């Protein structure tokens, strides 16, 4: 993997943070990356989700620390560095600009695209859970992607494929809290996940993360 100080200067670099709870320190201070997946209420199948955004990370990690203290668990945090093809664009994503985005935030999509996403979710939930078309309309506020995606995010994996993008940021929830958080979800590949480091606050217990995802 690439040297982290150099990667921090690269364009199209996304830094995300994941964590795990342990009851005791790992043997020899080594953990597998697959064991560092955050405990989410609704994980996205076949994908890895991690915290992104400075303020969101601070708030979410505080929730995790409080839970770890309450349950007398060890909190291990790991930073991941994702190198995407296109530079990060802060503006709104429209249907016609998806092809130029390697990172898409569901909080920054156009109304037209939000309607398309909602229609996709409704169609798949009718297929998977047997809701009637009338019942599905009453289930969530379909004008707010953060509402229905945080409660049913599994179709994010399908959007990654359909949109041919690398990372999608969306709302989610921990398995141990009802507070909404923002996560970046991606399918780990060698070209995307270019560097891993143990967060400095966790090096007392873990010194090395072994990438066993690819």
C-alpha positions, 0 to 999 in steps of 0.5 A: 500500500502507498505511503500515507503522508504522500496519499494525504496530498493526493487529489481524489483522496478520501479518508474514512474511519472505522472501528471495532469493540473488543473485550480484550486486546488482540494477540500480538497486537494484530487485527484483520481488517474484516474484524474492524467493520463498524457494528451497523444496524443495517450493514450493506451486503458485500461492502465496507462502510466507514465514517467520513467528514470531520464533524460527523467522525467526532460525533460518531466516535463520541457515541462509540466511546460512551458505549465502550465505556458503558460496556467496559470494551476496548475501542479500536479505530482504524483510518482507511485511505481511498483513492478515487479516479475523479477529484471530489466535487462538492456540488450537487450531483445530477443524473447527467453528472453521475458519470463524472463522480467517483464519490457521491453524497446522498445529501447532495443529489438533485431532486430529480435524482432523489426521486429516481433513488426513491423509485428504486428503493420502493421497487426493490422493497416491494419485491423483497418484502412484499409491500403493496404499492399503497403501503410502501408509500406510507412507510417513509418520507420518500422525499428525504433520501436520508430517511429511507436509506438510513433505515434500509440501506442495503440497496446502496450496493446496487447503486454503486454498480448502476452508477459505476461510482466508487463511494457513496455517502449516506445516512446509517445507524449503529446497532447500539444507538438510534442516532443517525450517522453519515457513512461512506460505503464502498466495495474494497478493491486494491486500486481503491483502498490504498492505505490503512493505519491504526488510529494513534489512540488505538496503538496501545492495543493494536499495532498492525491491521492485516488487509484480508478483504482482497 
